[in-house]
Amino acid sequence: MQPGEHGRVVSLEDIPLHSTNLLSLLDEDGVIHYQSPSVERLLGFDRDELVGVSCTDCFHPDDRDRVYDAFKNVVSRDEYVVEAIEYRHLQGDDTYTWVESVTSSEPTSGGHYVINTRDISERKQKQKELERANERLKEFADIVTHDLRNPLSVAIGRLKRARREFESEELDAMVEPLNRMSRMITELRTLTMGRRQDAKTMPVSIASHAKTSWMVTETGDSELRVEIDPAVEYEADIGLLDHVFENLFRNAVAHNQTPVTVTVGALEGRTGFYVADDGDGIPPEKADDVLEYGYSTARGGTGVGLTIVSEFVAAHGWELAIENAEDGGARFEIHTE
């Protein structure tokens, strides 16, 4: 056995004939020289049916150039690389199915390249269903926000005029429900838009961003304390991070009867940051409930704010944990790794 030109050894004997994935051998021009028995189950072809065929004849026309260019880019590399690509592959019944193929720049001793292919059609189907669901959700949110906001704005305007002309406890009592409905419409719109977008990240100073978010949030007499180095940056979507901080700050203020001190700091022993307050805290048995849509214990609360926090944290690939702060208040930890 001789090592390949990159110093590694790949032998045909190393290819498992009974792998659940399809294993193929291609030459540098993309002609198929071997396929494992899995081709029958995965694609519906006889084992040797595609031998001698150019791999490009097996790709969906819309994927053909992209996939072949990616293959040529890998096999022409001087250094050892492994890359994966998703595309649609021809099946024995002349339809196409989604697969993922992985190959490396290291040839076998015979000068062929091993392609490891697996079926991802189920995952792609779920992605498509999720995209359709998100699109329906957006349409629903657009309808709700449009159909509700216009008459709500009229109602709020008329209520203001009525309160200027008449003194009435009944009129005063209508203010908070209308304001709550307005906040709920805004938060529903924020939530649905966040679900539809992928996080577009850039390096962000957590300290600076926390201060900016605090300035645009109604926090009354509460105070912010930042205990994280301004030089500490994380890859974050600024728009989504805005909503994370603003909703955590708003939650701390709304769920406590007196002004609180809200602290933003770096986690110890883990990568990430936290937002904590010195208020009443969250009972351990309620820690999971507070992230549920519609759950709120605050008077006039919408029950949407922490759902926004949870989903927008997850959109970054981060994790959210709820703990008790040292001062007895609530502590929300964002684990960035």
C-alpha positions in Angstrom: 0.0 0.0 0.0 1.4 3.4 -1.1 0.5 6.7 0.6 -1.5 9.2 -1.5 0.1 12.4 -2.7 -1.1 14.2 0.4 0.6 11.6 2.7 -2.5 9.7 3.6 -3.4 6.1 2.6 -6.9 5.2 1.4 -7.6 1.6 0.4 -10.6 0.1 -1.3 -10.6 -2.5 1.4 -11.4 0.2 3.8 -14.8 0.9 2.2 -17.6 -0.9 4.1 -19.8 -2.8 1.6 -22.7 -2.8 4.0 -22.8 0.8 5.0 -26.3 2.3 5.2 -24.9 5.2 3.2 -24.1 5.0 -0.5 -20.3 4.8 -1.1 -19.1 5.6 -4.6 -15.7 5.8 -6.3 -15.2 8.6 -8.9 -12.3 9.6 -11.0 -11.1 13.2 -11.1 -13.5 13.9 -14.0 -16.5 12.7 -12.1 -17.0 9.3 -13.8 -18.4 6.6 -11.5 -16.2 3.5 -11.1 -17.9 1.8 -8.2 -21.0 2.0 -6.0 -21.8 0.1 -2.9 -25.0 -2.1 -2.6 -26.8 0.7 -0.8 -27.5 2.3 -4.2 -30.4 -0.1 -4.7 -32.1 0.9 -1.4 -31.2 4.6 -1.5 -31.7 5.4 -5.2 -33.4 2.4 -6.8 -30.6 1.6 -9.2 -29.0 -1.8 -9.7 -25.6 -1.8 -8.2 -23.6 -1.5 -11.5 -26.2 0.5 -13.4 -24.5 3.8 -13.0 -20.9 2.6 -13.3 -19.2 4.4 -16.3 -21.8 7.2 -16.1 -20.7 10.8 -15.4 -21.9 11.9 -12.0 -23.3 15.1 -13.6 -25.9 13.0 -15.4 -27.2 12.0 -12.0 -27.7 15.6 -10.7 -30.8 17.7 -11.0 -30.3 20.2 -13.9 -30.6 23.1 -11.5 -27.9 21.6 -9.2 -25.6 20.2 -11.9 -23.1 23.0 -12.3 -23.0 23.9 -8.6 -22.3 20.3 -7.5 -19.7 19.5 -10.2 -17.8 22.7 -9.5 -17.7 21.9 -5.8 -16.4 18.4 -6.6 -13.7 19.7 -8.9 -12.7 22.3 -6.3 -12.2 19.6 -3.7 -10.2 17.1 -5.8 -7.9 19.8 -7.2 -6.8 21.0 -3.7 -3.2 20.4 -2.7 -4.1 20.3 1.0 -6.3 17.7 2.7 -9.9 18.9 2.9 -13.3 17.3 3.5 -16.4 19.0 2.2 -20.2 18.3 2.1 -22.8 19.5 -0.3 -26.6 19.0 -0.5 -28.3 18.5 -3.9 -31.0 16.5 -5.7 -30.0 13.1 -7.1 -31.7 11.1 -9.9 -33.5 7.9 -8.8 -34.3 4.8 -10.7 -37.9 5.9 -11.3 -36.6 9.2 -13.0 -37.6 11.3 -10.0 -35.1 13.2 -7.8 -34.4 13.0 -4.1 -32.4 15.2 -1.7 -29.1 13.8 -0.6 -25.9 15.0 1.1 -22.5 13.9 -0.3 -19.2 14.2 1.5 -15.9 13.8 -0.2 -12.2 14.6 0.5 -9.3 15.7 -1.6 -7.4 12.4 -0.8 -7.7 9.7 -3.5 -7.5 6.0 -3.0 -4.4 4.1 -4.0 -6.1 3.6 -7.4 -6.5 7.3 -7.9 -10.3 7.4 -7.2 -12.2 9.6 -4.8 -14.6 8.2 -2.2 -18.0 9.9 -2.1 -20.2 9.2 1.0 -23.9 9.9 0.2 -26.9 9.8 2.5 -30.6 10.5 2.1 -31.7 13.8 3.6 -35.2 14.0 1.9 -37.0 13.7 5.2 -35.1 16.6 6.7 -35.7 18.7 3.5 -39.4 17.9 3.7 -39.6 19.0 7.3 -37.7 22.2 6.3 -40.2 22.9 3.5 -43.1 22.3 5.9 -41.5 24.6 8.4 -41.1 27.3 5.8 -44.7 27.0 4.7 -45.8 27.2 8.3 -43.7 30.3 8.9 -45.1 31.9 5.8 -48.7 31.1 7.0 -47.7 32.5 10.4 -46.4 35.7 8.8 -49.6 36.1 6.8 -51.7 35.6 9.9 -49.6 38.1 11.8 -49.9 40.6 9.0 -53.7 40.2 9.0 -54.0 40.4 12.7 -51.8 43.4 13.2 -53.4 45.3 10.3 -57.0 44.4 11.1 -56.6 45.0 14.9 -54.2 47.9 14.9 -56.4 50.3 12.8 -59.6 50.0 14.9 -57.5 49.9 18.1 -55.8 53.2 17.2 -59.3 54.7 16.6 -60.5 53.4 20.0 -57.4 54.8 21.8 -57.9 58.1 20.1 -61.5 58.4 21.0 -60.8 57.3 24.5 -58.3 60.1 24.9 -60.8 62.7 23.7 -63.5 61.3 26.0 -61.2 61.4 29.0 -60.4 65.1 28.2 -64.1 65.9 28.2 -65.4 63.7 31.0 -64.0 62.5 34.3 -64.9 58.9 34.7 -63.4 55.9 36.5 -64.8 53.6 33.8 -63.0 55.5 31.1 -59.8 55.5 33.1 -60.1 51.7 33.5 -60.2 51.2 29.7 -56.7 52.7 29.3 -54.6 49.7 30.4 -56.6 47.0 28.5 -56.2 49.0 25.3 -52.5 49.6 25.9 -52.0 46.0 26.7 -53.7 45.0 23.4 -51.4 47.4 21.5 -48.3 45.9 23.2 -49.5 42.4 22.4 -50.0 43.3 18.7 -46.5 44.8 18.6 -44.9 41.8 20.3 -46.8 39.3 18.1 -45.4 41.1 15.1 -41.9 41.0 16.6 -42.1 37.3 17.4 -43.3 36.2 13.9 -40.8 38.4 12.1 -38.0 36.9 14.2 -39.1 33.4 13.5 -38.9 34.0 9.7 -35.4 35.4 9.6 -32.0 33.9 9.9 -29.6 35.5 12.3 -27.2 37.9 10.5 -24.4 38.2 12.9 -21.5 40.5 13.5 -19.2 41.1 16.5 -21.2 43.0 19.2 -20.0 44.4 22.5 -22.4 43.0 25.1 -21.7 45.9 27.5 -22.3 48.6 25.0 -25.4 47.0 23.5 -26.9 46.4 27.0 -26.5 50.1 27.8 -28.1 51.1 24.5 -31.0 48.8 25.0 -31.6 50.1 28.5 -31.8 53.6 27.2 -34.7 52.8 24.9 -36.7 50.7 27.4 -39.1 52.2 29.9 -37.5 51.2 33.2 -38.8 53.9 35.6 -36.5 54.3 38.6 -34.8 51.0 38.1 -31.0 51.0 37.5 -28.7 49.2 35.2 -25.3 47.9 36.4 -22.9 46.5 33.7 -20.2 44.2 35.0 -18.8 42.9 31.7 -15.7 44.1 29.9 -16.7 46.4 27.0 -14.1 44.6 24.9 -16.0 41.3 25.3 -17.8 40.6 22.0 -20.0 37.9 20.6 -21.2 37.2 17.1 -24.8 38.4 17.3 -27.7 39.7 15.2 -28.1 43.2 16.5 -31.9 43.4 15.8 -32.6 40.1 17.6 -30.2 41.0 20.5 -32.1 44.3 20.9 -35.3 42.4 21.6 -33.6 40.0 23.9 -32.2 42.8 26.2 -35.3 45.0 26.0 -37.6 42.2 26.9 -35.4 41.0 29.8 -35.2 44.5 31.1 -38.9 45.1 30.7 -39.6 41.8 32.4 -37.5 42.6 35.4 -39.2 46.0 35.9 -42.7 44.8 35.3 -42.6 41.8 37.7 -41.4 43.7 40.8 -43.4 46.2 42.8 -40.5 48.4 43.6 -37.5 49.7 41.4 -34.8 47.0 40.9 -31.2 46.9 40.0 -30.6 45.0 36.8 -27.1 43.5 36.3 -25.5 42.4 33.0 -22.4 40.4 33.6 -20.1 37.7 32.2 -20.7 34.0 33.2 -18.0 32.3 35.3 -16.8 29.0 34.0 -18.8 29.2 30.8 -18.9 31.3 27.7 -21.7 33.8 27.7 -23.4 36.5 29.8 -26.4 36.9 32.1 -29.1 39.4 33.0 -30.1 39.4 36.7 -32.2 41.5 39.0 -32.5 41.9 42.7 -36.3 41.6 42.8 -38.6 38.8 43.9 -37.3 36.1 41.6 -39.0 33.2 39.9 -40.2 30.2 41.9 -38.3 27.1 40.7 -41.5 25.3 39.8 -42.4 28.2 37.5 -39.1 28.4 35.7 -40.3 26.5 32.6 -43.7 28.1 32.6 -42.4 31.7 32.2 -41.1 30.9 28.7 -44.4 29.6 27.5 -46.4 31.8 25.1 -49.1 33.8 26.9 -47.8 33.1 30.5 -47.6 36.2 32.6 -48.0 37.1 36.3 -47.6 40.9 35.8 -50.6 43.1 35.7 -51.1 44.1 32.1 -48.5 41.6 30.9 -48.8 40.1 27.5 -47.0 36.8 28.1 -45.0 37.2 24.9 -41.8 38.9 26.0 -40.0 35.9 27.4 -41.1 33.8 24.5 -39.4 36.3 22.3 -36.2 36.1 24.4 -36.2 32.3 24.3 -36.7 32.0 20.5 -34.3 34.8 19.6 -31.6 33.3 21.9 -32.1 30.0 20.1 -31.9 31.7 16.7 -28.3 32.4 17.5 -27.6 28.8 18.4 -27.3 29.8 22.0 -29.0 28.4 25.1 -31.1 30.1 27.7 -31.1 29.0 31.4 -33.1 30.5 34.2 -31.5 30.6 37.7 -32.0 32.4 41.0 -29.7 35.4 41.4 -27.5 35.9 44.4 -29.7 38.7 45.6 -32.8 36.6 45.3 -34.1 37.9 42.0 -34.3 36.3 38.6 -31.2 35.5 36.6 -31.3 34.7 32.9 -28.1 33.1 31.6 -27.3 33.1 27.9 -24.8 30.3 27.0 -23.1 31.2 23.7 -21.2 28.0 23.3 
